[in-house]
């Protein structure tokens, strides 16, 4: 469990690719993620870390880095975990810790593409396009995790058979995360608010049951 409050920007580098040679075989990659040396003493093999919004398990570690395996299912629904680049990092929450953002599970729902970037004084307003099926679970003033960063949705609507939502990045967020690197056509990982997902599932099941009863 995470809160979407990024603690540092690390650097990810793929170190080994695995592939099943059979038709439709599974793929997997082991990544090495460099972070602050002090984390060597604070975290152990088996601990969870959010990497660009994706919950990964530490399988080995060295001074200033840890390694994790990324499965084929994760690679299919996320972006940026199979190539070198800067990543947002957040250790898992501890019992009794501060929930600074919102509840984030680290289970990415899909991706979104940037279609516009606007400057507003010291802030940056970014417009994203994503799957229209996410529309019922995105609400104005609701929460969303973008590359693991807890953000508030400013606007949301349906546009050209896609869902469009806007977020505002304050100067602190631009400095402390890799969202400052985003440009038009950049693709990011998104996780919807888990409470919104549960409500949507409940209403969908209730509607199906009502239809089945005629």
Phi, psi and omega in degrees: 000139182227176180238356180081015177257101185293135181264336178191164173259122177253187178230127182258139176219123176295138181240341179201134177251137177243145180210133174275122185287349181289156178305130182070020184297158182279152177239157182203152178223140171261131181243150174248127184240121182269130177217186186299140183303325183299338180292339177303323184271346184261340186231150186236165173302133183102343178287156178259144177222137175276123180241106186053037177090357182255127179285115178240153181256131177292120180255340173200162181208157174222181182289107179094007177203162170222162178241149180214153177260137179246120185282168179297322180297318178294318179298328182290330186250001182236177178223147171090004181260000180242018176212157184292143177168170178286139182225148175279136182237139174213121174293159180294154179292147174260150177301127182088359179283172182276131175265087188283332182251257173215174182292120179234129184267340185085008177256095186295136180273335181167202182235165176221151181246138179280129178244355176196144176229124183235139178267135179226093187058239181270357183260169179229124178260125184241134178256129181244149172243132180216184183298135183295340179294342179278347187306315182296341184258003177248125183229148175301131183075004174278180184251151174209147175257124179244115187051036177085001182262126178287120182228157177259134180281125178275317181214154175209139177199173175262132183216119179053048178065020176229163177263130179244133175221151182243142173229158180246125179258116179281163182307320180300316180295320180296326181280321189270352182228172178274008179292343178292342181274354186287139176226174178302134182084355173298147179243137184231161173274138176231145172233124180285160177300121182299330179291319178297322179294320180294319178296317179297319179295317179300314181293324179294314179295318180298319179294319180296318179296321179295319178295321182291332178281350179078000000 
